[in-house]
Amino acid sequence: MSGCYLCPRMCGADREAGEIGYCGMGALPLVAKSGLHFYEEPPISGENGSGTMFFCGCNLKCVFCQNKAISRNEAVGDVMDSRALANLMLDIQDMGAHNINLVTATHFADTVAEALRAVKDKLSIPVIYNTSGYERVEILKNLDGLIDIYMPDLKYCSSELSEKYSYASDYFAVASEALREMYRQVGKIEYGEDRMLKRGVLVRHLVLPGARADSAEVLRAICRILPKDEILVSVMRQYTPEFAMDCEYKELKRRLTTFEYESIADMAIKLGIKGFFQGAGAADTKFTPDF
């Protein structure tokens, strides 16, 4: 950890010595919340719930982030080393969770990998790496064989939008290579006998107000980057402007229109993309975890 290069920011912070990285975190993982979560895609949440572990901090700082309470520097949670993380995974499995869902673990990928190496043979449920997509391929390779399901975002194609809203002009170039590596590791979608997702890549895209053209480019890009018949895509309608009210961009301070979302959903269908769509009711803060 001396000189941190876990994420594409390559900030070089000496987190072991107490420096704070771009992610806003120190050396050890900070877990804000864990337990059963029922608001993921159907083959992830199922009837029993997804066993989520929400990590504090983030390397993107999206201005519309719905998890701002835990993604910024002032976040609070339980400090955990690799042994504590491993024990928590076993506890979540004992709750009856369908999977272990690691939410925004990018900046703790080294400790998470250590925990998984210690406990993977004791887990009878799949492990999900739930990420913004802004990942270094070199770090993902350290997770090869430890992750069963990759659940990355592909937020933008436009470098202008990714710089404006997430301070990462290189987002698409970085995320594209990350998605290729994720697919290389886990291959095509597989389901268990219970119809729950067992293995594969599920790409998420949140449609933003005023960014319909970029969303269309994102869908086309997914079809270029990955074999569309062997992955799933979730086209999300859950954008809620409440989390962007303190930012400077007026276009984000409104809800998505039905036309904006349905035009992108229709395009996904025409492209032959398999996956999930959301109704208008998804755009509600009640679906955001209470941190």
Sequence and secondary structure as in RCSB ss.txt:
>XXXX:A:sequence
MSGCYLCPRMCGADREAGEIGYCGMGALPLVAKSGLHFYEEPPISGENGSGTMFFCGCNLKCVFCQNKAISRNEA
VGDVMDSRALANLMLDIQDMGAHNINLVTATHFADTVAEALRAVKDKLSIPVIYNTSGYERVEILKNLDGLIDIY
MPDLKYCSSELSEKYSYASDYFAVASEALREMYRQVGKIEYGEDRMLKRGVLVRHLVLPGARADSAEVLRAICRI
LPKDEILVSVMRQYTPEFAMDCEYKELKRRLTTFEYESIADMAIKLGIKGFFQGAGAADTKFTPDF
>XXXX:A:secstr
  S  SSTT     GGGT   TTS  SS EEEEEEEE  S HHHHTTT EEEEEES  SS  TT TTHHHHSTT 
  EE  HHHHHHHHHHHHHTT S EEEES GGGHHHHHHHHHHHGGG  S EEEEE S   HHHHGGGTTT SEE
EEB   S HHHHHHHHS TTHHHHHHHHHHHHHHHH S EE TTS EEEEEEEEEE  TT HHHHHHHHHHHHHH
S GGGSEEEEE    GGGGTTSS GGGSS   HHHHHHHHHHHHHTT  EEE  GGG  GGGS   
